[in-house]
Amino acid sequence: MAQHAVARGLSRRRACALVGLARDSYATPPGRGDQAQRQAADALVMDALLALVKRHAGWGFWKYYHRLRKDGLLLNHKRMWRLYQAQRLQLSKRRKKRRLPERVRQPLAVPESANQCWSMDFMSDALTDGRRFRTLNVVEDWNREVLGIEVDFSLPAARVVRLLQTLVERHGPPERLRVDNGPEFISQALQNWCGSQGIILHWIQPASPTQNAYVERFNGSFRRELLNGYLFATLQQVREHCRLWQYDYNHLRPHQALHFMTPTEFRQAA
């Protein structure tokens, strides 16, 4: 009724007073012109928002909102939230980190014979086309011998178990297996396999690579001499270089910790 009175020439204040309506509750019905203006304004906000998202993809809603206001684009946060949702720009919720059980620090013992303890760890690098690949390195702590190097784009827990099964058939099972807290190493699949083999799975404390010093020492040489020394176009090239480098490391390279014997010579001497 107030809108009808306004249309007949009364002021908005007088029309609201006649019908007993608060002026703040009065709303002008949208027309085609108003709708076109609102759509044009929304398009302007959307263009500015998408340009900002392209430059800063990791920001959240409120950071975008305040940045646009600082840039001089005055808008209501409810209106921007509507446009933000329409473009599905909401960040996915961060997954909660899996809480690890408390790890007990143990001294890094020097093995006195073979198969007392093996150490293993992952490393990563990239092919010339940018694709990332991983390597799984397994080292015998006693004589520093490289037991295996597995290479692939993805190395899930099943591949870890498969490599270890091959190494156990070749060398016999170790008493302990020292690893970090990566998802493949804390997987139930690896724990079940170690339990079936009678192998103690020893996890080092988080963020304590020195507790896995044998394989970390190997990783340093592996990175400097192989991964940083060559450009690889295919996984087959990586595997071939790893095979040759592993042979050289085990049979030809003298180790100061082994009185300058090779791992193979040290094993034979023992």
Accessible surface in RSA format (square Angstrom, percent):
REM  Atomic radii and reference values for relative SASA: ProtOr
REM  Chains: A
REM  Algorithm: Lee & Richards
REM  Probe-radius: 1.40
REM  Slices: 20
REM RES _ NUM      All-atoms   Total-Side   Main-Chain    Non-polar    All polar
REM                ABS   REL    ABS   REL    ABS   REL    ABS   REL    ABS   REL
RES MET A   1   176.81  91.6 128.38  85.0  48.43 115.3 109.99  93.5  66.82  88.5
RES ALA A   2     6.31   5.8   3.92   6.1   2.39   5.4   3.92   5.5   2.39   6.3
RES GLN A   3    80.12  44.8  74.39  54.4   5.73  13.6  21.39  45.5  58.73  44.5
RES HIS A   4   115.62  63.2 108.85  75.7   6.77  17.3  81.53  84.0  34.09  39.7
RES ALA A   5    15.98  14.7  13.04  20.1   2.94   6.7  15.98  22.5   0.01   0.0
RES VAL A   6    48.27  31.8  39.29  35.6   8.98  21.6  39.29  34.1   8.98  24.3
RES ALA A   7    86.29  79.3  44.87  69.2  41.42  94.2  56.06  79.0  30.22  80.1
RES ARG A   8   183.56  77.1 147.77  75.3  35.79  85.2  45.47  62.1 138.10  83.7
RES GLY A   9    66.80  82.4   0.00   N/A  66.80  82.4  35.08  96.3  31.72  71.0
RES LEU A  10    73.05  40.7  66.23  47.4   6.82  17.1  67.78  47.6   5.27  14.2
RES SER A  11    62.75  53.0  46.68  62.3  16.07  37.0  53.19 113.3   9.56  13.4
RES ARG A  12   117.26  49.2 111.05  56.6   6.21  14.8  20.61  28.2  96.65  58.6
RES ARG A  13   146.16  61.4 143.53  73.2   2.63   6.3  42.95  58.7 103.21  62.6
RES ARG A  14   120.79  50.7 120.79  61.6   0.00   0.0  23.35  31.9  97.45  59.1
RES ALA A  15     0.00   0.0   0.00   0.0   0.00   0.0   0.00   0.0   0.00   0.0
RES CYS A  16     1.48   1.1   1.37   1.5   0.11   0.3   1.23   3.1   0.26   0.3
RES ALA A  17    66.67  61.3  35.30  54.5  31.37  71.4  45.71  64.4  20.97  55.5
RES LEU A  18   101.93  56.8  68.23  48.8  33.70  84.7  71.26  50.0  30.68  82.6
RES VAL A  19    55.00  36.2  20.01  18.1  34.99  84.3  29.11  25.3  25.89  70.2
RES GLY A  20    71.94  88.7   0.00   N/A  71.94  88.7  36.98 101.5  34.96  78.3
RES LEU A  21    70.50  39.3  61.57  44.1   8.93  22.4  63.20  44.4   7.31  19.7
RES ALA A  22    64.11  58.9  46.73  72.1  17.37  39.5  57.58  81.1   6.52  17.3
RES ARG A  23   137.94  57.9 125.39  63.9  12.54  29.9  38.18  52.2  99.76  60.5
RES ASP A  24   148.11 103.7 113.20 112.7  34.91  82.5  39.15  92.1 108.95 108.7
RES SER A  25    73.96  62.5  43.46  58.0  30.50  70.3  24.13  51.4  49.83  69.8
RES TYR A  26    25.75  12.0   7.81   4.4  17.94  46.7   3.91   2.9  21.84  26.9
RES ALA A  27    68.89  63.3  60.22  92.9   8.66  19.7  65.51  92.3   3.38   8.9
RES THR A  28    82.96  59.0  62.21  63.1  20.75  49.5  54.13  72.7  28.83  43.6
RES PRO A  29    73.53  53.6  60.59  55.2  12.94  47.0  66.00  54.5   7.53  46.8
RES PRO A  30    95.10  69.3  70.24  64.0  24.86  90.4  72.31  59.7  22.78 141.6
RES GLY A  31    36.07  44.5   0.00   N/A  36.07  44.5  34.96  95.9   1.12   2.5
RES ARG A  32   221.87  93.2 209.46 106.8  12.40  29.5  81.91 111.9 139.96  84.8
RES GLY A  33    46.92  57.9   0.00   N/A  46.92  57.9  38.28 105.0   8.64  19.4
RES ASP A  34    67.17  47.0  62.86  62.6   4.30  10.2  14.83  34.9  52.34  52.2
RES GLN A  35    88.26  49.4  88.26  64.5   0.00   0.0  10.61  22.6  77.66  58.9
RES ALA A  36    58.09  53.4  50.33  77.7   7.75  17.6  52.76  74.3   5.33  14.1
RES GLN A  37   127.47  71.3 118.57  86.7   8.90  21.2  42.17  89.8  85.30  64.7
RES ARG A  38   114.74  48.2 108.43  55.3   6.31  15.0  51.85  70.9  62.89  38.1
RES GLN A  39   109.46  61.2 102.99  75.3   6.47  15.4  38.24  81.4  71.22  54.0
RES ALA A  40    66.01  60.7  50.54  78.0  15.48  35.2  58.64  82.6   7.37  19.5
RES ALA A  41    38.77  35.6  32.76  50.6   6.01  13.7  37.93  53.4   0.84   2.2
RES ASP A  42    21.03  14.7  20.65  20.6   0.38   0.9  10.67  25.1  10.36  10.3
RES ALA A  43    52.38  48.2  45.37  70.0   7.01  16.0  51.96  73.2   0.42   1.1
RES LEU A  44   112.53  62.7 109.57  78.4   2.96   7.4 111.65  78.4   0.88   2.4
RES VAL A  45     3.56   2.3   3.56   3.2   0.00   0.0   3.56   3.1   0.00   0.0
RES MET A  46    24.47  12.7  24.47  16.2   0.00   0.0  24.47  20.8   0.00   0.0
RES ASP A  47    94.37  66.1  86.43  86.0   7.94  18.8  28.27  66.5  66.10  65.9
RES ALA A  48    34.03  31.3  22.28  34.4  11.75  26.7  30.77  43.3   3.26   8.6
RES LEU A  49     0.00   0.0   0.00   0.0   0.00   0.0   0.00   0.0   0.00   0.0
RES LEU A  50    69.65  38.8  64.79  46.3   4.87  12.2  65.29  45.9   4.37  11.7
RES ALA A  51    47.62  43.8  38.60  59.6   9.02  20.5  45.74  64.4   1.88   5.0
RES LEU A  52     1.64   0.9   1.44   1.0   0.20   0.5   1.44   1.0   0.20   0.5
RES VAL A  53    27.38  18.0  26.98  24.4   0.40   1.0  26.98  23.4   0.40   1.1
RES LYS A  54   184.11  89.8 153.23  94.0  30.88  73.5 104.80  94.3  79.32  84.5
RES ARG A  55   142.63  59.9 110.13  56.1  32.50  77.4  67.82  92.7  74.81  45.3
RES HIS A  56    57.24  31.3  51.27  35.6   5.97  15.3  40.28  41.5  16.96  19.7
RES ALA A  57    74.11  68.1  57.71  89.1  16.40  37.3  57.73  81.3  16.38  43.4
RES GLY A  58    63.23  78.0   0.00   N/A  63.23  78.0  35.65  97.8  27.58  61.8
RES TRP A  59    57.81  23.2  53.84  26.1   3.97   9.3  39.77  21.2  18.04  29.3
RES GLY A  60    26.18  32.3   0.00   N/A  26.18  32.3  19.36  53.1   6.82  15.3
RES PHE A  61    21.28  10.6  14.25   8.8   7.03  18.3  14.25   8.6   7.03  20.1
RES TRP A  62   138.58  55.6 137.02  66.3   1.56   3.7 110.60  59.0  27.97  45.4
RES LYS A  63   114.28  55.8 104.50  64.1   9.79  23.3  59.58  53.6  54.70  58.3
RES TYR A  64     3.41   1.6   3.41   1.9   0.00   0.0   2.00   1.5   1.41   1.7
RES TYR A  65    19.92   9.3  19.92  11.3   0.00   0.0   6.05   4.5  13.87  17.1
RES HIS A  66    93.94  51.3  93.35  64.9   0.60   1.5  62.84  64.8  31.11  36.2
RES ARG A  67    77.98  32.7  75.40  38.4   2.57   6.1  18.27  25.0  59.70  36.2
RES LEU A  68     5.53   3.1   5.53   4.0   0.00   0.0   5.53   3.9   0.00   0.0
RES ARG A  69    93.81  39.4  83.04  42.3  10.77  25.6  10.16  13.9  83.65  50.7
RES LYS A  70   173.49  84.6 135.18  82.9  38.31  91.2  90.69  81.6  82.81  88.2
RES ASP A  71    88.94  62.3  50.79  50.6  38.15  90.2  28.53  67.1  60.41  60.2
RES GLY A  72    57.85  71.3   0.00   N/A  57.85  71.3  31.81  87.3  26.04  58.3
RES LEU A  73    37.29  20.8  35.56  25.4   1.73   4.3  36.76  25.8   0.53   1.4
RES LEU A  74   136.47  76.0 112.29  80.3  24.18  60.8 112.73  79.2  23.74  63.9
RES LEU A  75    10.12   5.6   0.03   0.0  10.09  25.4   8.62   6.1   1.50   4.0
RES ASN A  76    83.47  57.6  72.10  69.7  11.38  27.4  31.14  74.9  52.33  50.6
RES HIS A  77    69.19  37.8  69.01  48.0   0.19   0.5  39.80  41.0  29.39  34.2
RES LYS A  78   149.12  72.7 141.02  86.5   8.10  19.3  85.98  77.4  63.13  67.2
RES ARG A  79    64.78  27.2  60.08  30.6   4.70  11.2  31.81  43.5  32.97  20.0
RES MET A  80     0.00   0.0   0.00   0.0   0.00   0.0   0.00   0.0   0.00   0.0
RES TRP A  81    94.92  38.1  94.92  45.9   0.00   0.0  79.52  42.4  15.39  25.0
RES ARG A  82   117.55  49.4 112.09  57.1   5.46  13.0  70.83  96.8  46.72  28.3
RES LEU A  83    10.24   5.7  10.24   7.3   0.00   0.0  10.24   7.2   0.00   0.0
RES TYR A  84     4.27   2.0   4.27   2.4   0.00   0.0   2.02   1.5   2.25   2.8
RES GLN A  85    80.04  44.8  70.68  51.7   9.37  22.3  14.17  30.2  65.87  50.0
RES ALA A  86    72.13  66.3  35.84  55.3  36.30  82.6  48.97  69.0  23.17  61.4
RES GLN A  87    77.71  43.5  60.32  44.1  17.38  41.4   3.60   7.7  74.10  56.2
RES ARG A  88   207.57  87.2 185.91  94.8  21.66  51.6  59.21  80.9 148.36  89.9
RES LEU A  89    35.74  19.9  23.58  16.9  12.16  30.6  27.40  19.2   8.34  22.5
RES GLN A  90    84.65  47.3  62.44  45.6  22.21  52.9  33.47  71.2  51.18  38.8
RES LEU A  91    98.23  54.7  75.66  54.1  22.57  56.7  77.53  54.4  20.70  55.7
RES SER A  92   103.48  87.4  78.13 104.3  25.35  58.4  54.69 116.5  48.79  68.4
RES LYS A  93   196.39  95.8 172.13 105.6  24.26  57.8 121.19 109.1  75.20  80.1
RES ARG A  94   230.89  96.9 202.70 103.3  28.18  67.1  79.91 109.2 150.97  91.5
RES ARG A  95   224.01  94.1 197.76 100.8  26.25  62.5  80.91 110.6 143.10  86.7
RES LYS A  96   200.48  97.8 171.42 105.2  29.06  69.2 120.46 108.4  80.03  85.2
RES LYS A  97   196.30  95.8 169.76 104.2  26.54  63.2 117.44 105.7  78.86  84.0
RES ARG A  98   172.00  72.2 148.05  75.5  23.94  57.0  60.98  83.3 111.02  67.3
RES ARG A  99   224.12  94.1 195.81  99.8  28.31  67.4  76.44 104.5 147.67  89.5
RES LEU A 100    54.26  30.2  35.37  25.3  18.89  47.5  35.63  25.0  18.64  50.2
RES PRO A 101    86.24  62.9  71.09  64.8  15.15  55.1  83.60  69.0   2.64  16.4
RES GLU A 102   167.38  96.1 134.09 101.4  33.29  79.3  56.09 108.5 111.29  90.9
RES ARG A 103    24.22  10.2  15.46   7.9   8.76  20.9   6.20   8.5  18.02  10.9
RES VAL A 104   106.52  70.1  97.62  88.4   8.91  21.5 101.23  88.0   5.29  14.3
RES ARG A 105   171.56  72.0 150.76  76.9  20.79  49.5  35.27  48.2 136.29  82.6
RES GLN A 106    79.23  44.3  71.03  51.9   8.20  19.5  16.65  35.4  62.57  47.5
RES PRO A 107   121.09  88.3 100.65  91.7  20.44  74.3 112.07  92.5   9.02  56.1
RES LEU A 108    64.03  35.7  37.96  27.2  26.07  65.5  38.96  27.4  25.07  67.5
RES ALA A 109    55.06  50.6  45.10  69.6   9.96  22.7  53.81  75.8   1.25   3.3
RES VAL A 110   114.88  75.6  98.62  89.3  16.26  39.2  98.62  85.7  16.26  44.1
RES PRO A 111    14.19  10.3   4.34   4.0   9.85  35.8   6.98   5.8   7.22  44.8
RES GLU A 112   153.05  87.9 124.52  94.2  28.53  67.9  45.34  87.7 107.71  87.9
RES SER A 113    50.12  42.4  49.23  65.7   0.89   2.1  37.28  79.4  12.84  18.0
RES ALA A 114    35.82  32.9  20.45  31.6  15.37  35.0  20.45  28.8  15.37  40.7
RES ASN A 115    32.29  22.3  31.29  30.2   1.00   2.4   9.52  22.9  22.78  22.0
RES GLN A 116    51.34  28.7  50.30  36.8   1.04   2.5   9.38  20.0  41.96  31.8
RES CYS A 117     0.96   0.7   0.96   1.1   0.00   0.0   0.96   2.4   0.00   0.0
RES TRP A 118     0.72   0.3   0.72   0.3   0.00   0.0   0.56   0.3   0.15   0.3
RES SER A 119     0.00   0.0   0.00   0.0   0.00   0.0   0.00   0.0   0.00   0.0
RES MET A 120     0.11   0.1   0.00   0.0   0.11   0.3   0.00   0.0   0.11   0.1
RES ASP A 121    14.46  10.1  14.46  14.4   0.00   0.0   0.32   0.8  14.14  14.1
RES PHE A 122    30.16  15.1  16.68  10.3  13.48  35.1  16.68  10.1  13.48  38.6
RES MET A 123    22.84  11.8  14.76   9.8   8.08  19.2  22.81  19.4   0.04   0.0
RES SER A 124    43.49  36.7  40.18  53.6   3.31   7.6  16.26  34.6  27.23  38.2
RES ASP A 125    27.21  19.1  26.38  26.3   0.83   2.0   2.20   5.2  25.01  24.9
RES ALA A 126    31.72  29.2  18.72  28.9  13.00  29.6  18.72  26.4  13.00  34.4
RES LEU A 127     6.62   3.7   0.12   0.1   6.50  16.3   0.41   0.3   6.21  16.7
RES THR A 128    83.10  59.1  43.89  44.5  39.20  93.4  41.17  55.3  41.93  63.4
RES ASP A 129    88.30  61.9  49.57  49.3  38.73  91.6  47.13 110.9  41.17  41.1
RES GLY A 130    50.04  61.7   0.00   N/A  50.04  61.7  32.54  89.3  17.50  39.2
RES ARG A 131   122.44  51.4 115.88  59.1   6.57  15.6  63.05  86.2  59.39  36.0
RES ARG A 132   142.28  59.7 131.43  67.0  10.85  25.8  66.83  91.3  75.45  45.7
RES PHE A 133     0.34   0.2   0.18   0.1   0.15   0.4   0.32   0.2   0.02   0.1
RES ARG A 134    66.96  28.1  66.96  34.1   0.00   0.0  22.54  30.8  44.41  26.9
RES THR A 135     0.06   0.0   0.06   0.1   0.00   0.0   0.06   0.1   0.00   0.0
RES LEU A 136     0.42   0.2   0.42   0.3   0.00   0.0   0.42   0.3   0.00   0.0
RES ASN A 137     0.00   0.0   0.00   0.0   0.00   0.0   0.00   0.0   0.00   0.0
RES VAL A 138     0.00   0.0   0.00   0.0   0.00   0.0   0.00   0.0   0.00   0.0
RES VAL A 139     1.94   1.3   1.94   1.8   0.00   0.0   1.94   1.7   0.00   0.0
RES GLU A 140     0.50   0.3   0.50   0.4   0.00   0.0   0.00   0.0   0.50   0.4
RES ASP A 141     0.00   0.0   0.00   0.0   0.00   0.0   0.00   0.0   0.00   0.0
RES TRP A 142    26.70  10.7  20.55   9.9   6.15  14.4  13.97   7.5  12.72  20.6
RES ASN A 143     0.00   0.0   0.00   0.0   0.00   0.0   0.00   0.0   0.00   0.0
RES ARG A 144    56.32  23.6  55.95  28.5   0.37   0.9  12.54  17.1  43.78  26.5
RES GLU A 145    22.52  12.9  22.52  17.0   0.00   0.0   0.25   0.5  22.27  18.2
RES VAL A 146     1.27   0.8   0.00   0.0   1.27   3.1   0.00   0.0   1.27   3.5
RES LEU A 147     3.98   2.2   0.68   0.5   3.29   8.3   1.88   1.3   2.09   5.6
RES GLY A 148     6.63   8.2   0.00   N/A   6.63   8.2   6.63  18.2   0.00   0.0
RES ILE A 149    24.64  14.0   0.79   0.6  23.84  57.5   0.79   0.6  23.84  64.7
RES GLU A 150    36.47  20.9  35.87  27.1   0.59   1.4   3.18   6.2  33.28  27.2
RES VAL A 151     5.28   3.5   1.24   1.1   4.04   9.7   1.24   1.1   4.04  10.9
RES ASP A 152    29.03  20.3  29.03  28.9   0.00   0.0   1.01   2.4  28.01  27.9
RES PHE A 153    79.49  39.8  65.01  40.3  14.48  37.7  65.01  39.4  14.48  41.4
RES SER A 154    70.99  60.0  65.11  86.9   5.89  13.6  42.13  89.7  28.86  40.4
RES LEU A 155     1.36   0.8   0.18   0.1   1.17   2.9   0.61   0.4   0.75   2.0
RES PRO A 156    66.27  48.3  60.36  55.0   5.91  21.5  66.21  54.7   0.06   0.4
RES ALA A 157    16.82  15.5  13.82  21.3   3.00   6.8  13.82  19.5   3.00   7.9
RES ALA A 158    71.53  65.8  60.03  92.6  11.50  26.2  63.87  89.9   7.66  20.3
RES ARG A 159    43.69  18.3  42.83  21.8   0.87   2.1  17.20  23.5  26.50  16.1
RES VAL A 160     0.00   0.0   0.00   0.0   0.00   0.0   0.00   0.0   0.00   0.0
RES VAL A 161    27.94  18.4  27.94  25.3   0.00   0.0  27.94  24.3   0.00   0.0
RES ARG A 162   142.59  59.9 138.02  70.4   4.57  10.9  62.73  85.7  79.87  48.4
RES LEU A 163    19.54  10.9  15.25  10.9   4.28  10.8  19.01  13.4   0.52   1.4
RES LEU A 164     1.21   0.7   1.21   0.9   0.00   0.0   1.21   0.9   0.00   0.0
RES GLN A 165    59.37  33.2  59.37  43.4   0.00   0.0  31.41  66.9  27.96  21.2
RES THR A 166    55.63  39.6  54.29  55.0   1.34   3.2  32.26  43.3  23.37  35.3
RES LEU A 167     2.45   1.4   2.45   1.8   0.00   0.0   2.45   1.7   0.00   0.0
RES VAL A 168    15.09   9.9  11.18  10.1   3.91   9.4  11.18   9.7   3.91  10.6
RES GLU A 169   133.20  76.5  93.67  70.9  39.53  94.1  43.68  84.5  89.51  73.1
RES ARG A 170   152.47  64.0 116.72  59.5  35.75  85.1  50.75  69.4 101.72  61.6
RES HIS A 171    53.25  29.1  30.44  21.2  22.80  58.3  28.15  29.0  25.10  29.2
RES GLY A 172    22.59  27.9   0.00   N/A  22.59  27.9  19.43  53.3   3.16   7.1
RES PRO A 173    69.12  50.4  59.13  53.9   9.98  36.3  59.13  48.8   9.98  62.0
RES PRO A 174     4.50   3.3   0.93   0.9   3.57  13.0   1.26   1.0   3.24  20.2
RES GLU A 175   109.02  62.6 102.48  77.5   6.54  15.6  40.85  79.0  68.17  55.7
RES ARG A 176    56.32  23.6  56.32  28.7   0.00   0.0  20.08  27.4  36.24  22.0
RES LEU A 177     0.71   0.4   0.71   0.5   0.00   0.0   0.71   0.5   0.00   0.0
RES ARG A 178     5.10   2.1   5.10   2.6   0.00   0.0   0.00   0.0   5.10   3.1
RES VAL A 179     0.00   0.0   0.00   0.0   0.00   0.0   0.00   0.0   0.00   0.0
RES ASP A 180    43.81  30.7  43.74  43.5   0.07   0.2  17.08  40.2  26.73  26.7
RES ASN A 181    24.16  16.7   8.84   8.5  15.32  36.9   9.57  23.0  14.59  14.1
RES GLY A 182    19.39  23.9   0.00   N/A  19.39  23.9  17.95  49.3   1.44   3.2
RES PRO A 183   101.28  73.8  93.78  85.5   7.50  27.2  95.15  78.6   6.13  38.1
RES GLU A 184    23.09  13.3  21.25  16.1   1.85   4.4   6.71  13.0  16.39  13.4
RES PHE A 185     0.25   0.1   0.25   0.2   0.00   0.0   0.25   0.1   0.00   0.0
RES ILE A 186    15.12   8.6  14.47  10.8   0.65   1.6  14.47  10.4   0.65   1.8
RES SER A 187    20.19  17.1  15.49  20.7   4.70  10.8  20.19  43.0   0.00   0.0
RES GLN A 188   114.82  64.2 107.90  78.9   6.92  16.5  52.80 112.4  62.01  47.0
RES ALA A 189    50.92  46.8  37.28  57.5  13.65  31.0  44.39  62.5   6.53  17.3
RES LEU A 190     0.00   0.0   0.00   0.0   0.00   0.0   0.00   0.0   0.00   0.0
RES GLN A 191    62.93  35.2  53.17  38.9   9.75  23.2  11.76  25.0  51.17  38.8
RES ASN A 192    88.20  60.8  76.09  73.5  12.11  29.2  30.79  74.1  57.41  55.5
RES TRP A 193    26.21  10.5  20.85  10.1   5.36  12.6  25.54  13.6   0.67   1.1
RES CYS A 194     2.96   2.2   2.96   3.3   0.00   0.0   2.96   7.5   0.00   0.0
RES GLY A 195    57.05  70.4   0.00   N/A  57.05  70.4  35.70  98.0  21.36  47.8
RES SER A 196    88.40  74.7  45.24  60.4  43.15  99.4  51.53 109.7  36.87  51.6
RES GLN A 197    60.68  33.9  40.30  29.5  20.38  48.5   5.57  11.9  55.10  41.8
RES GLY A 198    62.51  77.1   0.00   N/A  62.51  77.1  37.56 103.1  24.95  55.9
RES ILE A 199     9.89   5.6   0.97   0.7   8.92  21.5   1.30   0.9   8.59  23.3
RES ILE A 200   108.84  61.9 104.22  77.6   4.61  11.1 108.84  78.4   0.00   0.0
RES LEU A 201    23.45  13.1   7.89   5.6  15.56  39.1   7.89   5.5  15.56  41.9
RES HIS A 202    17.89   9.8  14.76  10.3   3.13   8.0   6.17   6.4  11.71  13.6
RES TRP A 203    46.55  18.7  41.86  20.3   4.69  11.0  41.86  22.3   4.69   7.6
RES ILE A 204     6.40   3.6   6.40   4.8   0.00   0.0   6.40   4.6   0.00   0.0
RES GLN A 205    51.81  29.0  51.76  37.8   0.05   0.1   7.38  15.7  44.43  33.7
RES PRO A 206    72.44  52.8  56.87  51.8  15.56  56.6  61.19  50.5  11.25  69.9
RES ALA A 207   109.02 100.2  59.25  91.4  49.77 113.2  74.87 105.4  34.15  90.5
RES SER A 208    26.14  22.1  20.98  28.0   5.16  11.9   8.45  18.0  17.69  24.8
RES PRO A 209    71.17  51.9  69.11  63.0   2.06   7.5  71.02  58.6   0.15   0.9
RES THR A 210   106.56  75.8  96.32  97.6  10.25  24.4  80.56 108.2  26.01  39.3
RES GLN A 211    17.57   9.8  11.33   8.3   6.24  14.9  11.16  23.8   6.41   4.9
RES ASN A 212     1.66   1.1   1.66   1.6   0.00   0.0   0.35   0.8   1.31   1.3
RES ALA A 213    35.10  32.3  31.67  48.9   3.42   7.8  33.22  46.8   1.88   5.0
RES TYR A 214    22.93  10.7  16.82   9.6   6.11  15.9  13.68  10.3   9.25  11.4
RES VAL A 215     0.00   0.0   0.00   0.0   0.00   0.0   0.00   0.0   0.00   0.0
RES GLU A 216    63.32  36.4  54.39  41.1   8.93  21.3  16.61  32.1  46.71  38.1
RES ARG A 217   146.91  61.7 138.95  70.8   7.96  19.0  74.88 102.3  72.03  43.7
RES PHE A 218     2.76   1.4   2.35   1.5   0.41   1.1   2.51   1.5   0.25   0.7
RES ASN A 219    10.58   7.3  10.16   9.8   0.41   1.0   7.54  18.2   3.03   2.9
RES GLY A 220    25.85  31.9   0.00   N/A  25.85  31.9  25.30  69.4   0.55   1.2
RES SER A 221     0.19   0.2   0.19   0.3   0.00   0.0   0.00   0.0   0.19   0.3
RES PHE A 222     0.00   0.0   0.00   0.0   0.00   0.0   0.00   0.0   0.00   0.0
RES ARG A 223    71.49  30.0  71.49  36.4   0.00   0.0  29.92  40.9  41.57  25.2
RES ARG A 224   141.27  59.3 125.62  64.0  15.66  37.3  66.95  91.5  74.32  45.0
RES GLU A 225    73.00  41.9  54.94  41.6  18.05  43.0  36.53  70.7  36.47  29.8
RES LEU A 226     2.01   1.1   2.01   1.4   0.00   0.0   2.01   1.4   0.00   0.0
RES LEU A 227     5.71   3.2   0.07   0.0   5.64  14.2   0.07   0.0   5.64  15.2
RES ASN A 228   102.66  70.8  66.39  64.2  36.27  87.3  24.32  58.5  78.34  75.7
RES GLY A 229    48.26  59.5   0.00   N/A  48.26  59.5  21.55  59.2  26.70  59.8
RES TYR A 230   108.54  50.7  94.69  53.9  13.85  36.0  54.26  40.8  54.28  66.9
RES LEU A 231   158.74  88.4 133.58  95.6  25.16  63.2 134.38  94.4  24.37  65.6
RES PHE A 232     3.90   2.0   2.32   1.4   1.58   4.1   2.32   1.4   1.58   4.5
RES ALA A 233    46.57  42.8  38.89  60.0   7.68  17.5  38.89  54.8   7.68  20.3
RES THR A 234    61.57  43.8  60.84  61.7   0.74   1.8  58.75  78.9   2.82   4.3
RES LEU A 235    21.05  11.7  17.71  12.7   3.34   8.4  17.71  12.4   3.34   9.0
RES GLN A 236   114.92  64.3 112.95  82.6   1.97   4.7  54.93 116.9  59.99  45.5
RES GLN A 237    75.48  42.2  72.26  52.8   3.22   7.7  25.45  54.2  50.03  37.9
RES VAL A 238     0.10   0.1   0.06   0.1   0.05   0.1   0.06   0.0   0.05   0.1
RES ARG A 239    92.53  38.9  86.51  44.1   6.02  14.3  40.75  55.7  51.78  31.4
RES GLU A 240    66.27  38.0  64.87  49.1   1.40   3.3  34.87  67.5  31.40  25.6
RES HIS A 241    57.23  31.3  55.36  38.5   1.87   4.8  41.50  42.8  15.72  18.3
RES CYS A 242     3.88   2.9   3.78   4.2   0.09   0.2   3.88   9.8   0.00   0.0
RES ARG A 243   139.10  58.4 132.22  67.4   6.88  16.4  71.13  97.2  67.97  41.2
RES LEU A 244    96.45  53.7  91.29  65.3   5.16  13.0  91.85  64.5   4.60  12.4
RES TRP A 245    29.57  11.9  25.03  12.1   4.53  10.6  23.42  12.5   6.15  10.0
RES GLN A 246    38.22  21.4  38.22  27.9   0.00   0.0   5.68  12.1  32.54  24.7
RES TYR A 247   123.16  57.5 119.41  67.9   3.75   9.8  82.94  62.3  40.22  49.6
RES ASP A 248    62.26  43.6  62.26  62.0   0.00   0.0  15.20  35.8  47.07  46.9
RES TYR A 249    10.59   4.9  10.02   5.7   0.57   1.5   1.35   1.0   9.24  11.4
RES ASN A 250     7.26   5.0   7.26   7.0   0.00   0.0   0.21   0.5   7.04   6.8
RES HIS A 251    75.53  41.3  62.54  43.5  12.99  33.2  40.96  42.2  34.57  40.2
RES LEU A 252   112.12  62.4  91.52  65.5  20.60  51.8  93.95  66.0  18.17  48.9
RES ARG A 253    54.01  22.7  50.21  25.6   3.80   9.1  20.30  27.7  33.72  20.4
RES PRO A 254    77.92  56.8  64.74  59.0  13.17  47.9  64.74  53.5  13.17  81.9
RES HIS A 255    20.10  11.0  16.43  11.4   3.66   9.4   6.23   6.4  13.87  16.1
RES GLN A 256   141.33  79.0 125.56  91.8  15.77  37.5  31.72  67.5 109.61  83.1
RES ALA A 257    63.80  58.7  28.88  44.6  34.91  79.4  40.52  57.1  23.27  61.7
RES LEU A 258     2.43   1.4   2.43   1.7   0.00   0.0   2.43   1.7   0.00   0.0
RES HIS A 259   147.12  80.4 128.70  89.5  18.42  47.1  82.55  85.1  64.57  75.1
RES PHE A 260   137.89  69.0 121.42  75.2  16.46  42.8 121.42  73.6  16.46  47.1
RES MET A 261    54.61  28.3  54.49  36.1   0.13   0.3  35.55  30.2  19.07  25.3
RES THR A 262     8.08   5.7   8.08   8.2   0.00   0.0   7.86  10.6   0.22   0.3
RES PRO A 263     0.00   0.0   0.00   0.0   0.00   0.0   0.00   0.0   0.00   0.0
RES THR A 264    28.93  20.6  27.64  28.0   1.29   3.1  26.20  35.2   2.73   4.1
RES GLU A 265    83.63  48.0  80.53  60.9   3.10   7.4  29.82  57.7  53.81  43.9
RES PHE A 266    43.85  21.9  43.19  26.8   0.66   1.7  43.19  26.2   0.66   1.9
RES ARG A 267    81.25  34.1  72.23  36.8   9.02  21.5  44.92  61.4  36.33  22.0
RES GLN A 268   140.48  78.6 105.84  77.4  34.64  82.5  46.23  98.4  94.25  71.5
RES ALA A 269    78.06  71.8  34.13  52.7  43.94  99.9  46.52  65.5  31.54  83.6
RES ALA A 270    92.90  85.4  22.63  34.9  70.27 159.8  48.49  68.3  44.41 117.6
END  Absolute sums over single chains surface
CHAIN  1 A    17030.4      13805.5       3224.9       9279.7       7750.7
END  Absolute sums over all chains
TOTAL         17030.4      13805.5       3224.9       9279.7       7750.7
